[in-house]
């Protein structure tokens, strides 16, 4: 189960349907459910894909997500307006609407990305400007370099320091212009200083992530986890008619058991991490 991301798949599917003007068929439905009166309203299942023609109005659609935890959501999507041709932007500024990619994006490319970010970081603001200047000199000397390759290398192969900036362009010319702006310290370049003292957050799942013997091996291996699990079992005992360890060793098929049992395991996991010195800023889930 995709848990917190489950509804995103439906949103992505509908966005793609709007973009391509096609209503995709409903998958895995060989026969409509007998629990729905399909004659009562103007609602039907799409057994085959069909065109979604332009009518002079934006396409609109609703996407429902009924989460396994009981969280229900409904989102109404509207077709995005077509972007106008971008105005002349300030050097280094990021345009909200990007033009269509051009064949001149880089030497030897035929299917470029419409926009590529180049990330920069340094120990000081002056060092950040110097890095932008060095990168500008490099790309001017090596004109055949693919912008996407440069962007990947900047993200994946360099150390990350506190002073950071990003320049975005749709071709090598606009990226060089943005780099020049960053090197000169001009306004319009997205930059800043990373916040200090970041601390971890424990994010635990809800119902649907359980499995038989969940947590029991950790209880056998780590006394801290075992003690916390026993403490949770004692706290639950006055309110339930079952034993926590017995249920964890079973199939965990009952909703009224799974939720408190999962809570007990997550509390014990938090105590275990804290015993290792990992103290969270917050615990959610």
C-alpha distance (Angstrom), angle and dihedral (degrees) to the residues before:
residue distance angle dihedral
X1 . . .
X2 3.79 . .
X3 3.84 90.6 .
X4 3.82 110.4 -169.3
X5 3.82 91.9 9.5
X6 3.81 95.7 51.4
X7 3.82 95.6 104.1
X8 3.79 93.5 48.1
X9 3.81 92.1 73.5
X10 3.81 90.8 60.1
X11 3.81 91.5 48.1
X12 3.81 91.9 50.0
X13 3.80 90.9 47.9
X14 3.81 92.0 52.3
X15 3.81 93.7 45.4
X16 3.81 89.0 53.8
X17 3.82 90.4 47.4
X18 3.81 90.0 53.9
X19 3.78 92.4 46.3
X20 3.81 94.7 50.6
X21 3.81 98.2 34.3
X22 3.81 93.9 -125.2
X23 3.81 128.9 121.7
X24 3.83 105.7 -145.6
X25 3.78 119.9 -138.4
X26 3.80 120.5 -104.4
X27 3.79 107.4 -98.6
X28 3.80 126.3 -132.0
X29 3.80 95.5 11.5
X30 3.79 109.3 126.1
X31 3.80 93.7 159.5
X32 3.84 128.4 16.9
X33 3.80 115.3 -110.9
X34 3.79 115.3 -91.0
X35 3.81 89.2 -144.5
X36 3.83 90.9 73.8
X37 3.80 124.5 71.6
X38 3.80 97.6 -136.7
X39 3.82 91.6 -177.0
X40 3.82 93.6 60.2
X41 3.78 97.5 76.4
X42 3.75 145.8 10.3
X43 3.80 93.2 -86.5
X44 3.77 126.4 116.6
X45 3.78 139.2 161.4
X46 3.77 118.5 -107.2
X47 3.77 103.1 -121.9
X48 3.82 89.9 173.3
X49 3.79 132.6 27.5
X50 3.78 115.6 -101.4
X51 3.78 139.1 -174.1
X52 3.81 119.5 -89.4
X53 3.80 100.5 -152.7
X54 3.79 127.8 -157.2
X55 3.83 111.6 -101.9
X56 3.79 101.5 178.5
X57 3.80 91.0 -94.5
X58 3.81 129.9 84.4
X59 3.79 115.5 -89.6
X60 3.82 111.4 -110.8
X61 3.80 131.7 -169.4
X62 3.78 140.4 169.2
X63 3.80 123.8 -129.8
X64 3.81 119.7 -163.7
X65 3.78 125.4 -162.5
X66 3.78 119.9 -172.8
X67 3.78 104.7 -172.2
X68 3.78 123.8 -144.0
X69 3.83 87.9 -121.2
X70 3.81 91.6 57.7
X71 3.80 96.5 -98.9
X72 3.81 108.4 140.5
X73 3.79 123.8 -164.9
X74 3.81 136.2 171.7
X75 3.79 122.7 -167.2
X76 3.81 126.2 -169.2
X77 3.79 112.4 -150.0
X78 3.79 126.3 -161.7
X79 3.77 127.2 -162.8
X80 3.80 110.3 -100.6
X81 3.81 117.2 -116.5
X82 3.75 116.3 -106.8
X83 3.83 109.6 -99.3
X84 3.77 118.2 -110.3
X85 3.77 120.6 -129.7
X86 3.82 106.9 -76.0
X87 3.78 120.1 -107.9
X88 3.77 121.5 -125.0
X89 3.80 104.3 -76.0
X90 3.78 130.8 -149.1
X91 3.80 113.6 -98.4
X92 3.78 109.6 -81.6
X93 3.81 94.5 8.5
X94 3.79 120.1 131.9
X95 3.79 115.2 -123.8
X96 3.82 117.0 -139.5
X97 3.80 91.7 -142.5
X98 3.76 118.6 44.3
X99 3.80 123.0 -154.1
X100 3.74 122.0 -120.3
X101 3.82 112.1 -80.7
X102 3.77 116.4 -95.6
X103 3.80 130.0 -144.0
X104 3.83 89.0 -118.3
X105 3.82 91.2 66.2
X106 3.79 90.4 109.9
X107 3.72 138.5 -21.5
X108 3.78 112.4 -80.6
X109 3.85 98.1 8.6
X110 3.78 124.5 120.3
X111 3.82 103.4 170.7
X112 3.82 107.1 40.1
X113 3.79 127.7 173.4
X114 3.83 113.3 -101.8
X115 3.83 90.8 -125.1
X116 3.80 133.6 15.2
X117 3.84 126.2 -166.1
X118 3.78 122.0 -145.8
X119 3.81 112.7 -161.0
X120 3.79 123.4 -153.8
X121 3.80 131.2 -172.4
X122 3.79 136.9 174.9
X123 3.79 141.5 162.2
X124 3.83 93.0 -105.7
X125 3.79 139.1 23.0
X126 3.81 89.8 -111.0
X127 3.80 90.3 50.6
X128 3.80 89.2 51.8
X129 3.81 91.3 55.8
X130 3.80 90.1 46.6
X131 3.78 91.9 51.8
X132 3.81 90.3 51.2
X133 3.82 89.3 51.6
X134 3.82 92.5 49.0
X135 3.80 92.0 48.4
X136 3.81 90.4 48.1
X137 3.81 90.8 52.9
X138 3.81 90.1 48.6
X139 3.79 96.3 52.0
X140 3.80 91.9 44.2
X141 3.79 89.1 54.3
X142 3.83 94.3 43.9
X143 3.79 101.3 45.8
X144 3.80 95.3 168.9
X145 3.81 94.7 62.7
X146 3.80 114.4 122.1
X147 3.85 110.7 -123.3
X148 3.81 91.1 -140.1
X149 3.82 90.2 56.2
X150 3.80 91.1 50.5
X151 3.79 90.8 49.4
X152 3.80 91.8 50.7
X153 3.80 92.7 49.1
X154 3.80 92.5 49.7
X155 3.81 90.4 53.1
X156 3.79 101.0 39.1
X157 3.80 107.4 32.0
X158 3.81 107.5 37.4
X159 3.80 133.4 76.9
X160 3.80 116.8 -106.0
X161 3.82 116.1 -125.0
X162 3.80 132.2 -176.6
X163 3.82 99.7 -102.5
X164 3.79 107.2 69.9
X165 3.79 141.4 173.2
X166 3.78 138.4 172.9
X167 3.79 129.5 -154.4
X168 3.78 122.1 -165.4
X169 3.77 128.6 -160.1
X170 3.77 141.8 162.7
X171 3.81 95.5 -140.5
X172 3.79 139.8 9.2
X173 3.81 92.1 -90.2
X174 3.81 94.9 56.1
X175 3.81 90.8 44.0
X176 3.79 91.4 52.5
X177 3.81 89.6 49.6
X178 3.80 90.5 51.0
X179 3.81 91.4 47.8
X180 3.78 90.6 52.2
X181 3.80 89.0 52.9
X182 3.80 90.8 50.2
X183 3.81 91.7 48.0
X184 3.81 90.4 51.6
X185 3.81 93.4 46.5
X186 3.80 91.9 -121.6
X187 3.82 121.5 167.6
X188 3.79 118.5 -101.4
X189 3.80 96.0 54.8
X190 3.79 113.7 117.9
X191 3.81 105.1 -121.9
X192 3.78 141.6 140.3
X193 3.78 147.9 141.8
X194 3.80 122.0 -84.6
X195 3.78 115.5 -114.0
X196 3.79 117.1 -106.7
X197 3.78 128.6 -128.2
X198 3.80 99.8 31.0
X199 3.80 112.0 -178.8
X200 3.81 131.1 -165.1
X201 3.80 124.9 -100.8
X202 3.81 121.7 -148.7
X203 3.82 110.7 -136.2
X204 3.80 113.1 -171.4
X205 3.82 127.2 -170.7
X206 3.77 127.9 -120.7
X207 3.76 131.7 -137.7
X208 3.79 115.1 -26.1
X209 3.81 98.4 48.7
X210 3.81 96.8 81.0
X211 3.81 127.6 112.5
X212 3.79 136.1 -179.1
X213 3.85 113.8 -76.8
X214 3.79 89.9 13.9
X215 3.80 109.2 179.0
X216 3.79 97.1 -2.6
X217 3.80 95.2 108.5
X218 3.80 89.1 51.7
X219 3.81 89.3 50.2
X220 3.81 89.8 53.5
X221 3.81 92.7 48.1
X222 3.82 102.9 39.6
X223 3.83 123.4 43.3
X224 3.82 90.8 -160.2
X225 3.80 90.6 59.6
X226 3.82 91.6 43.9
X227 3.82 92.6 50.9
X228 3.81 91.8 49.5
X229 3.81 91.7 48.3
X230 3.81 90.4 51.7
X231 3.81 90.5 48.4
X232 3.82 90.5 52.6
X233 3.81 90.8 47.4
X234 3.80 90.1 53.6
X235 3.81 91.0 49.2
X236 3.82 91.3 51.1
X237 3.80 96.8 43.3
X238 3.86 98.1 85.8
X239 3.82 91.2 53.2
X240 3.82 104.8 41.4
X241 3.77 136.2 51.7
X242 3.79 97.3 -140.2
X243 3.80 139.8 73.5
X244 3.81 116.3 -110.3
X245 3.81 97.3 -141.3
X246 3.80 93.0 46.0
X247 3.80 90.8 52.3
X248 3.81 93.1 46.1
X249 3.79 88.7 54.6
X250 3.81 91.3 51.1
X251 3.78 133.6 65.1
X252 3.84 98.4 -75.2
X253 3.78 91.1 -140.4
X254 3.81 100.3 144.3
X255 3.81 118.8 88.2
X256 3.82 92.6 -147.8
X257 3.81 88.6 55.9
X258 3.81 101.1 38.4
X259 3.79 97.0 58.6
X260 3.84 99.2 52.3
X261 3.82 90.9 37.2
X262 3.81 90.6 53.7
X263 3.80 89.5 47.6
X264 3.81 90.4 53.9
X265 3.81 92.6 50.4
X266 3.81 92.3 48.1
X267 3.82 92.3 49.7
X268 3.80 88.9 50.4
X269 3.82 91.0 48.6
X270 3.80 90.3 52.5
X271 3.81 90.6 51.4
X272 3.81 90.0 48.9
X273 3.80 93.5 52.4
X274 3.79 90.4 46.7
X275 3.82 89.1 54.0
X276 3.82 87.4 57.6
X277 3.80 90.1 54.1
X278 3.81 96.6 -101.4
X279 3.81 103.1 131.5
X280 3.83 113.5 -178.9
X281 3.77 126.5 -138.9
X282 3.81 87.3 -142.5
X283 3.79 141.3 -2.5
X284 3.81 119.5 -143.3
X285 3.76 134.6 171.9
